Amino acid sequence: MSLVLVTGAAGFLGRHIVREMIRGGWDVLAVDSATPENAAMPHGVIYRSLQLPSGQLSGLLQEYRPTACVHAAGRASVAASVADPDADFVASVEVTQWLLSALRDFSSGCRTVLLSSAAVYGQPDELPVKESAPLRPISPYGYHKRICEVLMEQSARLFDVPASSARIFSAYGPGLRRQVLWEIASQYSEKSSAALKGTGRESRDFIHASDVARALRLIVEKALCSGEAYNVASGVETTVEEAAEIIRNLFPGASAPEFEGRKTNGDPERWLADCSRIRDIGFQPSITLEQGLEGLVSWVSAEK
């Protein structure tokens, strides 16, 4: 049976990826800075608590020789990258370069997939945005992800580390205690109203974390891994106001959402992905936004 290394395995997407790889028949070597008790990995997962970069990973690679790697470690916040771009660079770029070097030295041929972001596009010239679109990030986070993608291309084209990048759009789901959908659901759960940043006319291409994980498994198993990138999204454009209305309707008697009317620094106005490339390797989203938001609201309400 094949073994996959998952970095950042105890994070929001990392947990979904671990479960999806297990469902797909993979053995999993999971790495994260969380303690084993807090990581709460499924039965049978090989878990090691490491703060990357760590020399201990080289020993693990020599011992287990993974045939695939999903690199989900690192920060995932535009706002945090604006506040502290140096820390974001280290957690993103330096860790990615170190990981690829270790894989090259100790697990040659390992198929590696980077969790990148739609932030590499910045504000697209036209929608839906294709993988071939110009890359013009508007935040340190987006620039750092773009640099990581270049490192993946380098590894695939110059060294024996087949690699791809997954440009994830607006992922959401139970377990994520930040970003706009959680903020909306959390406010309605607390007070039956929501006061939100932005204008409400900003649009996103929302995709449930379970669908993200399925897409990543397909990339691991079926992608060329020649340095190419894949949009990971639903292919449906939804404004923040529309999403807020869906959530409001799940709280009887709740008032309409209110928006402050100002744009948010580092965030694009509109996003919609062209998903042709990921569809070509067999991916179709399975969870509609309405279904996903119902589950999110149930989780948020139970957390209160």
C-alpha positions in Angstrom: 0.0 0.0 0.0 1.3 3.5 -0.8 2.2 6.0 1.9 1.5 9.7 1.8 3.2 12.4 4.0 0.8 15.1 5.0 2.4 18.2 6.5 0.2 20.6 8.6 -2.0 17.5 9.2 -3.7 18.9 12.3 -4.8 22.1 10.6 -8.3 22.8 9.2 -7.7 21.4 5.7 -5.0 19.0 6.9 -7.5 17.0 9.0 -9.8 16.7 6.0 -6.9 15.6 3.8 -5.8 12.9 6.2 -9.3 11.4 6.4 -9.7 11.6 2.6 -6.4 9.9 1.9 -7.4 7.1 4.3 -10.7 6.7 2.5 -8.8 6.4 -0.7 -6.7 3.5 0.6 -3.6 5.3 1.5 -1.4 4.9 4.6 -0.7 8.3 6.2 2.4 9.7 7.8 1.1 12.9 9.4 3.3 15.8 10.7 2.3 18.9 12.6 3.4 21.1 15.5 0.4 20.1 17.6 0.8 17.6 20.3 -0.5 14.1 19.6 -3.4 14.8 22.0 -4.4 18.0 20.3 -3.8 16.5 16.8 -6.5 13.8 17.3 -5.5 11.8 14.3 -7.6 8.8 13.1 -6.7 5.3 14.1 -3.8 3.9 12.1 -2.2 7.2 11.2 1.5 7.5 11.9 1.8 10.9 13.6 4.8 12.9 14.6 4.8 16.3 16.4 7.4 18.4 14.6 7.8 22.1 14.1 9.0 22.5 10.5 11.7 22.9 9.4 13.1 20.0 11.6 16.0 17.7 11.0 13.8 14.9 12.4 11.8 14.8 9.2 14.8 13.6 7.3 14.9 10.5 9.5 11.2 9.9 9.0 11.6 10.2 5.2 14.4 7.6 5.2 12.4 5.3 7.5 9.0 5.4 5.7 9.9 6.5 2.1 6.5 8.1 1.2 5.5 7.9 -2.4 3.4 11.1 -2.1 3.3 14.3 -0.1 0.5 16.8 0.5 2.2 20.0 1.8 -0.5 21.7 3.9 1.8 23.3 6.5 2.1 27.1 6.8 0.0 30.2 7.5 -3.3 30.7 5.7 -4.2 34.3 6.4 -4.0 37.4 4.2 -4.4 39.7 7.1 -1.7 38.0 9.1 0.7 38.2 6.2 0.0 42.0 5.9 0.6 42.4 9.6 3.8 40.3 9.7 5.1 39.5 6.2 8.5 38.2 7.5 6.9 35.5 9.6 4.6 34.6 6.7 7.7 34.3 4.4 9.4 31.9 6.8 6.4 29.7 7.3 5.6 29.5 3.7 8.6 29.9 1.4 11.4 28.8 3.7 9.6 25.7 4.9 8.5 24.7 1.4 12.1 25.0 0.1 13.4 23.0 3.0 10.7 20.3 2.5 11.4 19.9 -1.2 15.2 19.6 -0.5 14.6 16.9 2.1 12.3 15.0 -0.3 14.9 15.3 -3.1 17.5 13.8 -0.8 15.6 11.2 1.0 12.4 10.3 -0.9 13.3 10.8 -4.6 10.3 10.5 -6.9 7.7 11.5 -4.2 4.7 13.0 -5.9 4.2 16.3 -4.0 1.2 18.7 -4.0 1.4 22.2 -2.6 -1.6 23.8 -1.0 -1.4 27.1 -2.8 -4.1 29.7 -3.1 -6.2 31.8 -5.5 -4.5 34.7 -3.9 -1.7 34.3 -6.5 -4.1 35.8 -9.1 -4.8 39.0 -7.2 -7.6 40.9 -8.9 -8.3 38.9 -12.2 -8.7 40.8 -15.4 -11.6 38.5 -16.4 -13.7 35.7 -14.9 -13.7 32.8 -14.7 -10.0 32.9 -14.0 -7.9 30.2 -15.7 -4.6 28.7 -14.5 -3.0 30.5 -17.4 -4.1 33.9 -16.2 -1.6 36.6 -15.1 -0.4 36.2 -11.6 -0.5 39.5 -9.8 -0.8 39.0 -6.1 -2.1 41.9 -3.9 -0.9 40.6 -0.5 2.3 39.2 1.0 0.4 35.9 1.4 -0.3 35.8 -2.4 3.3 36.6 -3.3 4.7 34.0 -1.0 2.4 31.3 -2.4 3.5 32.3 -5.9 7.1 31.9 -4.8 6.3 28.4 -3.4 4.7 27.5 -6.7 7.9 28.5 -8.5 9.8 26.2 -6.1 7.4 23.4 -7.0 8.0 24.0 -10.8 11.8 24.0 -10.1 11.6 20.7 -8.3 9.5 19.1 -11.0 11.6 20.4 -14.0 15.1 20.3 -12.6 15.1 17.7 -9.9 13.5 14.3 -9.3 10.5 15.6 -7.2 7.3 15.4 -9.4 5.2 18.3 -8.1 2.0 20.2 -8.6 0.2 23.2 -7.0 -3.4 23.4 -5.9 -4.8 26.9 -6.1 -7.5 26.7 -3.5 -10.2 29.3 -3.6 -12.5 30.0 -0.6 -12.5 26.9 1.5 -14.9 26.6 4.4 -16.5 24.0 6.7 -16.8 22.9 10.3 -13.6 23.4 12.2 -12.5 26.7 10.6 -12.9 29.5 13.1 -12.1 32.4 10.9 -12.9 33.9 7.5 -16.2 35.4 6.3 -18.6 32.4 6.4 -17.6 31.5 9.9 -17.9 35.2 10.9 -21.4 35.5 9.5 -22.6 32.2 11.1 -21.0 33.1 14.4 -22.6 36.5 14.6 -26.1 35.2 13.7 -25.7 32.4 16.2 -24.9 34.9 19.0 -27.3 37.7 18.3 -29.5 37.0 15.3 -27.8 39.9 13.4 -24.5 40.4 11.5 -22.4 43.5 11.1 -19.8 42.7 8.4 -16.7 44.3 6.8 -16.7 45.1 3.1 -19.6 46.0 0.8 -21.3 42.6 0.5 -20.8 42.8 -3.3 -17.5 41.1 -3.1 -17.8 37.6 -4.6 -16.0 34.3 -3.8 -15.9 30.8 -5.2 -16.7 28.8 -2.1 -15.7 25.2 -1.8 -16.3 22.8 1.1 -13.2 21.4 2.8 -14.3 17.8 2.1 -14.4 18.6 -1.6 -11.0 20.3 -1.3 -9.6 17.1 0.2 -11.1 15.0 -2.6 -9.6 17.3 -5.2 -6.2 17.0 -3.6 -6.3 13.2 -3.5 -7.1 13.2 -7.3 -4.2 15.5 -7.9 -1.9 13.2 -6.0 -3.1 10.2 -7.9 -3.7 11.5 -11.4 -1.9 14.8 -12.0 1.0 15.1 -14.4 3.1 16.6 -11.5 5.2 18.4 -14.0 5.0 21.8 -12.1 1.5 22.6 -13.2 -1.2 24.2 -11.1 -4.9 23.3 -10.6 -7.7 25.6 -9.6 -9.6 23.9 -6.7 -13.0 25.5 -6.5 -16.7 24.9 -7.1 -16.9 27.0 -10.3 -19.8 29.0 -8.8 -19.6 32.7 -8.0 -21.4 33.9 -4.9 -21.4 37.3 -3.4 -20.8 37.7 0.4 -24.3 39.2 0.7 -25.9 36.2 -1.0 -24.0 33.8 1.3 -25.0 35.9 4.3 -28.7 35.7 3.2 -28.5 31.9 3.0 -27.1 31.8 6.5 -29.6 34.3 7.8 -32.5 32.2 6.6 -31.2 29.3 8.8 -31.9 31.5 11.9 -35.6 32.3 12.1 -36.3 35.9 12.9 -32.8 37.1 12.2 -32.3 40.6 10.7 -30.7 41.3 7.3 -26.9 41.6 7.3 -25.3 45.0 7.5 -22.0 45.9 5.7 -19.6 48.8 6.6 -19.2 49.6 2.9 -15.4 49.7 2.8 -13.0 47.4 0.8 -10.7 45.2 2.7 -6.9 45.6 2.2 -5.3 42.6 0.3 -8.6 41.0 -0.8 -9.8 40.9 -4.4 -13.3 42.2 -5.3 -14.4 39.1 -7.3 -13.4 35.5 -7.7 -14.7 32.7 -9.9 -12.5 29.8 -11.1 -12.3 28.0 -14.4 -12.3 24.4 -13.2 -11.7 22.7 -16.5 -8.3 21.4 -15.6 -9.3 19.7 -12.3 -12.5 18.3 -14.0 -10.2 16.7 -16.6 -8.8 14.4 -13.9 -12.2 13.5 -12.6 -13.2 16.1 -10.0 -16.7 17.4 -9.4 -17.8 19.1 -6.2 -20.3 17.1 -4.2 -21.5 19.6 -1.6 -23.6 22.6 -2.7 -23.1 25.9 -0.8 -26.6 25.5 0.7 -25.7 22.0 2.0 -22.3 23.2 3.3 -23.7 26.2 5.0 -26.3 24.2 6.8 -23.6 22.0 8.2 -21.5 25.0 9.1 -24.3 26.6 11.0 -25.1 23.4 12.9 -21.5 23.2 14.0 -21.2 26.8 14.9 -24.5 26.6 16.9 -23.3 23.5 18.8 -20.0 25.3 19.7 -21.8 28.1 21.5 
